[in-house]
Amino acid sequence: MKTAEMRLLSTSELEAKLADAREELMNLRFQVVNGQLTDTSRLKQTRRLIARFVTILAERESAGKEGA
């Protein structure tokens, strides 16, 4: 999902997708420990996806405080 597509989502949708991404990261970490994960680049991709979600949510929170 591209950043522009993320910005079109509502805050509740972003928070839900963030929770899903964090759960996926946890599952990937378990797979690494057990030796089941062959594509380790998914860890980096998932961490960056989480960072994008957090950044967009922080921007919205900051914009809300400035507007008040």
mmCIF file of the N, C-alpha and C atoms, coordinates in Angstrom:
data_MODEL
# 
_entry.id   MODEL 
# 
loop_
_atom_site.group_PDB 
_atom_site.id 
_atom_site.type_symbol 
_atom_site.label_atom_id 
_atom_site.label_alt_id 
_atom_site.label_comp_id 
_atom_site.label_asym_id 
_atom_site.label_entity_id 
_atom_site.label_seq_id 
_atom_site.pdbx_PDB_ins_code 
_atom_site.Cartn_x 
_atom_site.Cartn_y 
_atom_site.Cartn_z 
_atom_site.occupancy 
_atom_site.B_iso_or_equiv 
_atom_site.pdbx_formal_charge 
_atom_site.auth_seq_id 
_atom_site.auth_comp_id 
_atom_site.auth_asym_id 
_atom_site.auth_atom_id 
_atom_site.pdbx_PDB_model_num 
ATOM 1   N N  . MET A 1 1  ? 0.848   -1.169  0.000  1.00 0.00 ? 1  MET A N  1 
ATOM 2   C CA . MET A 1 1  ? 0.000   0.000   0.000  1.00 0.00 ? 1  MET A CA 1 
ATOM 3   C C  . MET A 1 1  ? 0.897   1.235   0.000  1.00 0.00 ? 1  MET A C  1 
ATOM 4   N N  . LYS A 1 2  ? 0.582   2.141   -0.907 1.00 0.00 ? 2  LYS A N  1 
ATOM 5   C CA . LYS A 1 2  ? 1.372   3.355   -1.015 1.00 0.00 ? 2  LYS A CA 1 
ATOM 6   C C  . LYS A 1 2  ? 0.914   4.382   0.013  1.00 0.00 ? 2  LYS A C  1 
ATOM 7   N N  . THR A 1 3  ? 1.782   5.322   0.289  1.00 0.00 ? 3  THR A N  1 
ATOM 8   C CA . THR A 1 3  ? 1.507   6.335   1.295  1.00 0.00 ? 3  THR A CA 1 
ATOM 9   C C  . THR A 1 3  ? 0.289   7.170   0.906  1.00 0.00 ? 3  THR A C  1 
ATOM 10  N N  . ALA A 1 4  ? 0.163   7.494   -0.381 1.00 0.00 ? 4  ALA A N  1 
ATOM 11  C CA . ALA A 1 4  ? -0.983  8.289   -0.827 1.00 0.00 ? 4  ALA A CA 1 
ATOM 12  C C  . ALA A 1 4  ? -2.289  7.548   -0.564 1.00 0.00 ? 4  ALA A C  1 
ATOM 13  N N  . GLU A 1 5  ? -2.286  6.242   -0.748 1.00 0.00 ? 5  GLU A N  1 
ATOM 14  C CA . GLU A 1 5  ? -3.486  5.444   -0.475 1.00 0.00 ? 5  GLU A CA 1 
ATOM 15  C C  . GLU A 1 5  ? -3.778  5.417   1.017  1.00 0.00 ? 5  GLU A C  1 
ATOM 16  N N  . MET A 1 6  ? -2.736  5.383   1.824  1.00 0.00 ? 6  MET A N  1 
ATOM 17  C CA . MET A 1 6  ? -2.916  5.366   3.280  1.00 0.00 ? 6  MET A CA 1 
ATOM 18  C C  . MET A 1 6  ? -3.560  6.652   3.767  1.00 0.00 ? 6  MET A C  1 
ATOM 19  N N  . ARG A 1 7  ? -3.169  7.765   3.167  1.00 0.00 ? 7  ARG A N  1 
ATOM 20  C CA . ARG A 1 7  ? -3.694  9.057   3.605  1.00 0.00 ? 7  ARG A CA 1 
ATOM 21  C C  . ARG A 1 7  ? -5.187  9.191   3.326  1.00 0.00 ? 7  ARG A C  1 
ATOM 22  N N  . LEU A 1 8  ? -5.720  8.417   2.390  1.00 0.00 ? 8  LEU A N  1 
ATOM 23  C CA . LEU A 1 8  ? -7.141  8.474   2.062  1.00 0.00 ? 8  LEU A CA 1 
ATOM 24  C C  . LEU A 1 8  ? -8.005  7.702   3.056  1.00 0.00 ? 8  LEU A C  1 
ATOM 25  N N  . LEU A 1 9  ? -7.380  6.837   3.858  1.00 0.00 ? 9  LEU A N  1 
ATOM 26  C CA . LEU A 1 9  ? -8.118  6.031   4.825  1.00 0.00 ? 9  LEU A CA 1 
ATOM 27  C C  . LEU A 1 9  ? -8.520  6.874   6.033  1.00 0.00 ? 9  LEU A C  1 
ATOM 28  N N  . SER A 1 10 ? -9.584  6.456   6.698  1.00 0.00 ? 10 SER A N  1 
ATOM 29  C CA . SER A 1 10 ? -9.992  7.145   7.923  1.00 0.00 ? 10 SER A CA 1 
ATOM 30  C C  . SER A 1 10 ? -9.041  6.743   9.065  1.00 0.00 ? 10 SER A C  1 
ATOM 31  N N  . THR A 1 11 ? -9.109  7.483   10.132 1.00 0.00 ? 11 THR A N  1 
ATOM 32  C CA . THR A 1 11 ? -8.238  7.225   11.269 1.00 0.00 ? 11 THR A CA 1 
ATOM 33  C C  . THR A 1 11 ? -8.499  5.849   11.867 1.00 0.00 ? 11 THR A C  1 
ATOM 34  N N  . SER A 1 12 ? -9.754  5.461   11.955 1.00 0.00 ? 12 SER A N  1 
ATOM 35  C CA . SER A 1 12 ? -10.074 4.146   12.525 1.00 0.00 ? 12 SER A CA 1 
ATOM 36  C C  . SER A 1 12 ? -9.567  3.020   11.622 1.00 0.00 ? 12 SER A C  1 
ATOM 37  N N  . GLU A 1 13 ? -9.650  3.214   10.309 1.00 0.00 ? 13 GLU A N  1 
ATOM 38  C CA . GLU A 1 13 ? -9.127  2.210   9.380  1.00 0.00 ? 13 GLU A CA 1 
ATOM 39  C C  . GLU A 1 13 ? -7.604  2.107   9.502  1.00 0.00 ? 13 GLU A C  1 
ATOM 40  N N  . LEU A 1 14 ? -6.947  3.244   9.654  1.00 0.00 ? 14 LEU A N  1 
ATOM 41  C CA . LEU A 1 14 ? -5.495  3.244   9.827  1.00 0.00 ? 14 LEU A CA 1 
ATOM 42  C C  . LEU A 1 14 ? -5.092  2.500   11.097 1.00 0.00 ? 14 LEU A C  1 
ATOM 43  N N  . GLU A 1 15 ? -5.820  2.759   12.173 1.00 0.00 ? 15 GLU A N  1 
ATOM 44  C CA . GLU A 1 15 ? -5.505  2.094   13.437 1.00 0.00 ? 15 GLU A CA 1 
ATOM 45  C C  . GLU A 1 15 ? -5.720  0.591   13.338 1.00 0.00 ? 15 GLU A C  1 
ATOM 46  N N  . ALA A 1 16 ? -6.752  0.170   12.608 1.00 0.00 ? 16 ALA A N  1 
ATOM 47  C CA . ALA A 1 16 ? -7.004  -1.261  12.420 1.00 0.00 ? 16 ALA A CA 1 
ATOM 48  C C  . ALA A 1 16 ? -5.897  -1.901  11.589 1.00 0.00 ? 16 ALA A C  1 
ATOM 49  N N  . LYS A 1 17 ? -5.483  -1.224  10.538 1.00 0.00 ? 17 LYS A N  1 
ATOM 50  C CA . LYS A 1 17 ? -4.410  -1.759  9.691  1.00 0.00 ? 17 LYS A CA 1 
ATOM 51  C C  . LYS A 1 17 ? -3.080  -1.774  10.442 1.00 0.00 ? 17 LYS A C  1 
ATOM 52  N N  . LEU A 1 18 ? -2.867  -0.798  11.310 1.00 0.00 ? 18 LEU A N  1 
ATOM 53  C CA . LEU A 1 18 ? -1.663  -0.764  12.131 1.00 0.00 ? 18 LEU A CA 1 
ATOM 54  C C  . LEU A 1 18 ? -1.634  -1.965  13.074 1.00 0.00 ? 18 LEU A C  1 
ATOM 55  N N  . ALA A 1 19 ? -2.756  -2.266  13.686 1.00 0.00 ? 19 ALA A N  1 
ATOM 56  C CA . ALA A 1 19 ? -2.832  -3.428  14.581 1.00 0.00 ? 19 ALA A CA 1 
ATOM 57  C C  . ALA A 1 19 ? -2.566  -4.718  13.805 1.00 0.00 ? 19 ALA A C  1 
ATOM 58  N N  . ASP A 1 20 ? -3.116  -4.815  12.593 1.00 0.00 ? 20 ASP A N  1 
ATOM 59  C CA . ASP A 1 20 ? -2.876  -6.000  11.763 1.00 0.00 ? 20 ASP A CA 1 
ATOM 60  C C  . ASP A 1 20 ? -1.402  -6.134  11.398 1.00 0.00 ? 20 ASP A C  1 
ATOM 61  N N  . ALA A 1 21 ? -0.780  -5.004  11.061 1.00 0.00 ? 21 ALA A N  1 
ATOM 62  C CA . ALA A 1 21 ? 0.636   -5.035  10.678 1.00 0.00 ? 21 ALA A CA 1 
ATOM 63  C C  . ALA A 1 21 ? 1.513   -5.427  11.865 1.00 0.00 ? 21 ALA A C  1 
ATOM 64  N N  . ARG A 1 22 ? 1.174   -4.937  13.052 1.00 0.00 ? 22 ARG A N  1 
ATOM 65  C CA . ARG A 1 22 ? 1.945   -5.305  14.234 1.00 0.00 ? 22 ARG A CA 1 
ATOM 66  C C  . ARG A 1 22 ? 1.803   -6.790  14.545 1.00 0.00 ? 22 ARG A C  1 
ATOM 67  N N  . GLU A 1 23 ? 0.606   -7.328  14.346 1.00 0.00 ? 23 GLU A N  1 
ATOM 68  C CA . GLU A 1 23 ? 0.381   -8.752  14.563 1.00 0.00 ? 23 GLU A CA 1 
ATOM 69  C C  . GLU A 1 23 ? 1.165   -9.578  13.530 1.00 0.00 ? 23 GLU A C  1 
ATOM 70  N N  . GLU A 1 24 ? 1.183   -9.094  12.288 1.00 0.00 ? 24 GLU A N  1 
ATOM 71  C CA . GLU A 1 24 ? 1.941   -9.786  11.249 1.00 0.00 ? 24 GLU A CA 1 
ATOM 72  C C  . GLU A 1 24 ? 3.435   -9.789  11.582 1.00 0.00 ? 24 GLU A C  1 
ATOM 73  N N  . LEU A 1 25 ? 3.952   -8.662  12.087 1.00 0.00 ? 25 LEU A N  1 
ATOM 74  C CA . LEU A 1 25 ? 5.356   -8.588  12.462 1.00 0.00 ? 25 LEU A CA 1 
ATOM 75  C C  . LEU A 1 25 ? 5.681   -9.582  13.573 1.00 0.00 ? 25 LEU A C  1 
ATOM 76  N N  . MET A 1 26 ? 4.787   -9.687  14.542 1.00 0.00 ? 26 MET A N  1 
ATOM 77  C CA . MET A 1 26 ? 4.999   -10.645 15.618 1.00 0.00 ? 26 MET A CA 1 
ATOM 78  C C  . MET A 1 26 ? 5.048   -12.075 15.067 1.00 0.00 ? 26 MET A C  1 
ATOM 79  N N  . ASN A 1 27 ? 4.134   -12.398 14.151 1.00 0.00 ? 27 ASN A N  1 
ATOM 80  C CA . ASN A 1 27 ? 4.119   -13.731 13.550 1.00 0.00 ? 27 ASN A CA 1 
ATOM 81  C C  . ASN A 1 27 ? 5.380   -13.986 12.731 1.00 0.00 ? 27 ASN A C  1 
ATOM 82  N N  . LEU A 1 28 ? 5.855   -12.962 12.027 1.00 0.00 ? 28 LEU A N  1 
ATOM 83  C CA . LEU A 1 28 ? 7.088   -13.115 11.254 1.00 0.00 ? 28 LEU A CA 1 
ATOM 84  C C  . LEU A 1 28 ? 8.276   -13.374 12.172 1.00 0.00 ? 28 LEU A C  1 
ATOM 85  N N  . ARG A 1 29 ? 8.304   -12.700 13.305 1.00 0.00 ? 29 ARG A N  1 
ATOM 86  C CA . ARG A 1 29 ? 9.400   -12.914 14.261 1.00 0.00 ? 29 ARG A CA 1 
ATOM 87  C C  . ARG A 1 29 ? 9.393   -14.346 14.787 1.00 0.00 ? 29 ARG A C  1 
ATOM 88  N N  . PHE A 1 30 ? 8.202   -14.879 15.062 1.00 0.00 ? 30 PHE A N  1 
ATOM 89  C CA . PHE A 1 30 ? 8.106   -16.273 15.498 1.00 0.00 ? 30 PHE A CA 1 
ATOM 90  C C  . PHE A 1 30 ? 8.605   -17.215 14.413 1.00 0.00 ? 30 PHE A C  1 
ATOM 91  N N  . GLN A 1 31 ? 8.264   -16.914 13.166 1.00 0.00 ? 31 GLN A N  1 
ATOM 92  C CA . GLN A 1 31 ? 8.705   -17.759 12.063 1.00 0.00 ? 31 GLN A CA 1 
ATOM 93  C C  . GLN A 1 31 ? 10.215  -17.736 11.909 1.00 0.00 ? 31 GLN A C  1 
ATOM 94  N N  . VAL A 1 32 ? 10.835  -16.586 12.145 1.00 0.00 ? 32 VAL A N  1 
ATOM 95  C CA . VAL A 1 32 ? 12.293  -16.490 12.061 1.00 0.00 ? 32 VAL A CA 1 
ATOM 96  C C  . VAL A 1 32 ? 12.933  -17.353 13.139 1.00 0.00 ? 32 VAL A C  1 
ATOM 97  N N  . VAL A 1 33 ? 12.410  -17.268 14.342 1.00 0.00 ? 33 VAL A N  1 
ATOM 98  C CA . VAL A 1 33 ? 12.966  -18.034 15.454 1.00 0.00 ? 33 VAL A CA 1 
ATOM 99  C C  . VAL A 1 33 ? 12.854  -19.529 15.192 1.00 0.00 ? 33 VAL A C  1 
ATOM 100 N N  . ASN A 1 34 ? 11.728  -19.951 14.607 1.00 0.00 ? 34 ASN A N  1 
ATOM 101 C CA . ASN A 1 34 ? 11.513  -21.362 14.340 1.00 0.00 ? 34 ASN A CA 1 
ATOM 102 C C  . ASN A 1 34 ? 12.169  -21.832 13.047 1.00 0.00 ? 34 ASN A C  1 
ATOM 103 N N  . GLY A 1 35 ? 12.749  -20.917 12.289 1.00 0.00 ? 35 GLY A N  1 
ATOM 104 C CA . GLY A 1 35 ? 13.410  -21.284 11.048 1.00 0.00 ? 35 GLY A CA 1 
ATOM 105 C C  . GLY A 1 35 ? 12.458  -21.539 9.903  1.00 0.00 ? 35 GLY A C  1 
ATOM 106 N N  . GLN A 1 36 ? 11.233  -21.051 9.994  1.00 0.00 ? 36 GLN A N  1 
ATOM 107 C CA . GLN A 1 36 ? 10.236  -21.289 8.958  1.00 0.00 ? 36 GLN A CA 1 
ATOM 108 C C  . GLN A 1 36 ? 10.182  -20.182 7.912  1.00 0.00 ? 36 GLN A C  1 
ATOM 109 N N  . LEU A 1 37 ? 10.731  -19.019 8.207  1.00 0.00 ? 37 LEU A N  1 
ATOM 110 C CA . LEU A 1 37 ? 10.641  -17.880 7.297  1.00 0.00 ? 37 LEU A CA 1 
ATOM 111 C C  . LEU A 1 37 ? 11.814  -17.897 6.337  1.00 0.00 ? 37 LEU A C  1 
ATOM 112 N N  . THR A 1 38 ? 11.522  -17.954 5.045  1.00 0.00 ? 38 THR A N  1 
ATOM 113 C CA . THR A 1 38 ? 12.591  -17.957 4.048  1.00 0.00 ? 38 THR A CA 1 
ATOM 114 C C  . THR A 1 38 ? 12.813  -16.562 3.471  1.00 0.00 ? 38 THR A C  1 
ATOM 115 N N  . ASP A 1 39 ? 11.750  -15.758 3.383  1.00 0.00 ? 39 ASP A N  1 
ATOM 116 C CA . ASP A 1 39 ? 11.860  -14.406 2.835  1.00 0.00 ? 39 ASP A CA 1 
ATOM 117 C C  . ASP A 1 39 ? 11.979  -13.408 3.981  1.00 0.00 ? 39 ASP A C  1 
ATOM 118 N N  . THR A 1 40 ? 13.192  -13.194 4.450  1.00 0.00 ? 40 THR A N  1 
ATOM 119 C CA . THR A 1 40 ? 13.397  -12.319 5.608  1.00 0.00 ? 40 THR A CA 1 
ATOM 120 C C  . THR A 1 40 ? 13.201  -10.845 5.267  1.00 0.00 ? 40 THR A C  1 
ATOM 121 N N  . SER A 1 41 ? 13.105  -10.500 3.999  1.00 0.00 ? 41 SER A N  1 
ATOM 122 C CA . SER A 1 41 ? 12.880  -9.106  3.629  1.00 0.00 ? 41 SER A CA 1 
ATOM 123 C C  . SER A 1 41 ? 11.492  -8.645  4.056  1.00 0.00 ? 41 SER A C  1 
ATOM 124 N N  . ARG A 1 42 ? 10.587  -9.578  4.310  1.00 0.00 ? 42 ARG A N  1 
ATOM 125 C CA . ARG A 1 42 ? 9.244   -9.216  4.771  1.00 0.00 ? 42 ARG A CA 1 
ATOM 126 C C  . ARG A 1 42 ? 9.290   -8.535  6.130  1.00 0.00 ? 42 ARG A C  1 
ATOM 127 N N  . LEU A 1 43 ? 10.293  -8.865  6.950  1.00 0.00 ? 43 LEU A N  1 
ATOM 128 C CA . LEU A 1 43 ? 10.436  -8.192  8.248  1.00 0.00 ? 43 LEU A CA 1 
ATOM 129 C C  . LEU A 1 43 ? 10.661  -6.697  8.043  1.00 0.00 ? 43 LEU A C  1 
ATOM 130 N N  . LYS A 1 44 ? 11.578  -6.351  7.168  1.00 0.00 ? 44 LYS A N  1 
ATOM 131 C CA . LYS A 1 44 ? 11.897  -4.955  6.903  1.00 0.00 ? 44 LYS A CA 1 
ATOM 132 C C  . LYS A 1 44 ? 10.695  -4.233  6.293  1.00 0.00 ? 44 LYS A C  1 
ATOM 133 N N  . GLN A 1 45 ? 10.015  -4.881  5.357  1.00 0.00 ? 45 GLN A N  1 
ATOM 134 C CA . GLN A 1 45 ? 8.851   -4.284  4.717  1.00 0.00 ? 45 GLN A CA 1 
ATOM 135 C C  . GLN A 1 45 ? 7.748   -4.010  5.734  1.00 0.00 ? 45 GLN A C  1 
ATOM 136 N N  . THR A 1 46 ? 7.536   -4.953  6.633  1.00 0.00 ? 46 THR A N  1 
ATOM 137 C CA . THR A 1 46 ? 6.478   -4.796  7.632  1.00 0.00 ? 46 THR A CA 1 
ATOM 138 C C  . THR A 1 46 ? 6.836   -3.698  8.634  1.00 0.00 ? 46 THR A C  1 
ATOM 139 N N  . ARG A 1 47 ? 8.097   -3.640  9.050  1.00 0.00 ? 47 ARG A N  1 
ATOM 140 C CA . ARG A 1 47 ? 8.516   -2.569  9.973  1.00 0.00 ? 47 ARG A CA 1 
ATOM 141 C C  . ARG A 1 47 ? 8.317   -1.199  9.329  1.00 0.00 ? 47 ARG A C  1 
ATOM 142 N N  . ARG A 1 48 ? 8.646   -1.074  8.061  1.00 0.00 ? 48 ARG A N  1 
ATOM 143 C CA . ARG A 1 48 ? 8.476   0.205   7.377  1.00 0.00 ? 48 ARG A CA 1 
ATOM 144 C C  . ARG A 1 48 ? 7.005   0.562   7.200  1.00 0.00 ? 48 ARG A C  1 
ATOM 145 N N  . LEU A 1 49 ? 6.176   -0.443  6.945  1.00 0.00 ? 49 LEU A N  1 
ATOM 146 C CA . LEU A 1 49 ? 4.744   -0.219  6.831  1.00 0.00 ? 49 LEU A CA 1 
ATOM 147 C C  . LEU A 1 49 ? 4.179   0.310   8.148  1.00 0.00 ? 49 LEU A C  1 
ATOM 148 N N  . ILE A 1 50 ? 4.607   -0.296  9.252  1.00 0.00 ? 50 ILE A N  1 
ATOM 149 C CA . ILE A 1 50 ? 4.182   0.165   10.576 1.00 0.00 ? 50 ILE A CA 1 
ATOM 150 C C  . ILE A 1 50 ? 4.628   1.602   10.801 1.00 0.00 ? 50 ILE A C  1 
ATOM 151 N N  . ALA A 1 51 ? 5.840   1.930   10.408 1.00 0.00 ? 51 ALA A N  1 
ATOM 152 C CA . ALA A 1 51 ? 6.352   3.288   10.576 1.00 0.00 ? 51 ALA A CA 1 
ATOM 153 C C  . ALA A 1 51 ? 5.519   4.288   9.776  1.00 0.00 ? 51 ALA A C  1 
ATOM 154 N N  . ARG A 1 52 ? 5.103   3.901   8.575  1.00 0.00 ? 52 ARG A N  1 
ATOM 155 C CA . ARG A 1 52 ? 4.261   4.789   7.769  1.00 0.00 ? 52 ARG A CA 1 
ATOM 156 C C  . ARG A 1 52 ? 2.919   5.035   8.447  1.00 0.00 ? 52 ARG A C  1 
ATOM 157 N N  . PHE A 1 53 ? 2.303   3.967   8.958  1.00 0.00 ? 53 PHE A N  1 
ATOM 158 C CA . PHE A 1 53 ? 1.030   4.121   9.645  1.00 0.00 ? 53 PHE A CA 1 
ATOM 159 C C  . PHE A 1 53 ? 1.175   5.050   10.853 1.00 0.00 ? 53 PHE A C  1 
ATOM 160 N N  . VAL A 1 54 ? 2.195   4.839   11.645 1.00 0.00 ? 54 VAL A N  1 
ATOM 161 C CA . VAL A 1 54 ? 2.410   5.652   12.851 1.00 0.00 ? 54 VAL A CA 1 
ATOM 162 C C  . VAL A 1 54 ? 2.658   7.109   12.470 1.00 0.00 ? 54 VAL A C  1 
ATOM 163 N N  . THR A 1 55 ? 3.426   7.337   11.412 1.00 0.00 ? 55 THR A N  1 
ATOM 164 C CA . THR A 1 55 ? 3.723   8.699   10.973 1.00 0.00 ? 55 THR A CA 1 
ATOM 165 C C  . THR A 1 55 ? 2.464   9.429   10.527 1.00 0.00 ? 55 THR A C  1 
ATOM 166 N N  . ILE A 1 56 ? 1.639   8.765   9.741  1.00 0.00 ? 56 ILE A N  1 
ATOM 167 C CA . ILE A 1 56 ? 0.407   9.395   9.258  1.00 0.00 ? 56 ILE A CA 1 
ATOM 168 C C  . ILE A 1 56 ? -0.535  9.685   10.420 1.00 0.00 ? 56 ILE A C  1 
ATOM 169 N N  . LEU A 1 57 ? -0.642  8.755   11.366 1.00 0.00 ? 57 LEU A N  1 
ATOM 170 C CA . LEU A 1 57 ? -1.486  9.002   12.538 1.00 0.00 ? 57 LEU A CA 1 
ATOM 171 C C  . LEU A 1 57 ? -0.957  10.171  13.365 1.00 0.00 ? 57 LEU A C  1 
ATOM 172 N N  . ALA A 1 58 ? 0.357   10.268  13.510 1.00 0.00 ? 58 ALA A N  1 
ATOM 173 C CA . ALA A 1 58 ? 0.957   11.372  14.265 1.00 0.00 ? 58 ALA A CA 1 
ATOM 174 C C  . ALA A 1 58 ? 0.720   12.706  13.551 1.00 0.00 ? 58 ALA A C  1 
ATOM 175 N N  . GLU A 1 59 ? 0.802   12.697  12.231 1.00 0.00 ? 59 GLU A N  1 
ATOM 176 C CA . GLU A 1 59 ? 0.538   13.925  11.473 1.00 0.00 ? 59 GLU A CA 1 
ATOM 177 C C  . GLU A 1 59 ? -0.899  14.391  11.689 1.00 0.00 ? 59 GLU A C  1 
ATOM 178 N N  . ARG A 1 60 ? -1.833  13.450  11.672 1.00 0.00 ? 60 ARG A N  1 
ATOM 179 C CA . ARG A 1 60 ? -3.238  13.811  11.874 1.00 0.00 ? 60 ARG A CA 1 
ATOM 180 C C  . ARG A 1 60 ? -3.474  14.346  13.278 1.00 0.00 ? 60 ARG A C  1 
ATOM 181 N N  . GLU A 1 61 ? -2.825  13.745  14.252 1.00 0.00 ? 61 GLU A N  1 
ATOM 182 C CA . GLU A 1 61 ? -2.975  14.212  15.624 1.00 0.00 ? 61 GLU A CA 1 
ATOM 183 C C  . GLU A 1 61 ? -2.395  15.619  15.773 1.00 0.00 ? 61 GLU A C  1 
ATOM 184 N N  . SER A 1 62 ? -1.253  15.834  15.156 1.00 0.00 ? 62 SER A N  1 
ATOM 185 C CA . SER A 1 62 ? -0.611  17.143  15.217 1.00 0.00 ? 62 SER A CA 1 
ATOM 186 C C  . SER A 1 62 ? -1.470  18.197  14.521 1.00 0.00 ? 62 SER A C  1 
ATOM 187 N N  . ALA A 1 63 ? -2.041  17.839  13.385 1.00 0.00 ? 63 ALA A N  1 
ATOM 188 C CA . ALA A 1 63 ? -2.889  18.795  12.651 1.00 0.00 ? 63 ALA A CA 1 
ATOM 189 C C  . ALA A 1 63 ? -4.143  19.112  13.459 1.00 0.00 ? 63 ALA A C  1 
ATOM 190 N N  . GLY A 1 64 ? -4.651  18.137  14.186 1.00 0.00 ? 64 GLY A N  1 
ATOM 191 C CA . GLY A 1 64 ? -5.832  18.360  15.017 1.00 0.00 ? 64 GLY A CA 1 
ATOM 192 C C  . GLY A 1 64 ? -5.542  19.307  16.163 1.00 0.00 ? 64 GLY A C  1 
ATOM 193 N N  . LYS A 1 65 ? -4.368  19.203  16.746 1.00 0.00 ? 65 LYS A N  1 
ATOM 194 C CA . LYS A 1 65 ? -4.000  20.088  17.860 1.00 0.00 ? 65 LYS A CA 1 
ATOM 195 C C  . LYS A 1 65 ? -3.770  21.513  17.379 1.00 0.00 ? 65 LYS A C  1 
ATOM 196 N N  . GLU A 1 66 ? -3.199  21.664  16.185 1.00 0.00 ? 66 GLU A N  1 
ATOM 197 C CA . GLU A 1 66 ? -2.934  22.995  15.656 1.00 0.00 ? 66 GLU A CA 1 
ATOM 198 C C  . GLU A 1 66 ? -4.233  23.701  15.277 1.00 0.00 ? 66 GLU A C  1 
ATOM 199 N N  . GLY A 1 67 ? -5.201  22.921  14.825 1.00 0.00 ? 67 GLY A N  1 
ATOM 200 C CA . GLY A 1 67 ? -6.473  23.510  14.414 1.00 0.00 ? 67 GLY A CA 1 
ATOM 201 C C  . GLY A 1 67 ? -7.352  23.912  15.597 1.00 0.00 ? 67 GLY A C  1 
ATOM 202 N N  . ALA A 1 68 ? -7.075  23.404  16.759 1.00 0.00 ? 68 ALA A N  1 
ATOM 203 C CA . ALA A 1 68 ? -7.921  23.679  17.926 1.00 0.00 ? 68 ALA A CA 1 
ATOM 204 C C  . ALA A 1 68 ? -7.595  24.983  18.596 1.00 0.00 ? 68 ALA A C  1 
# 
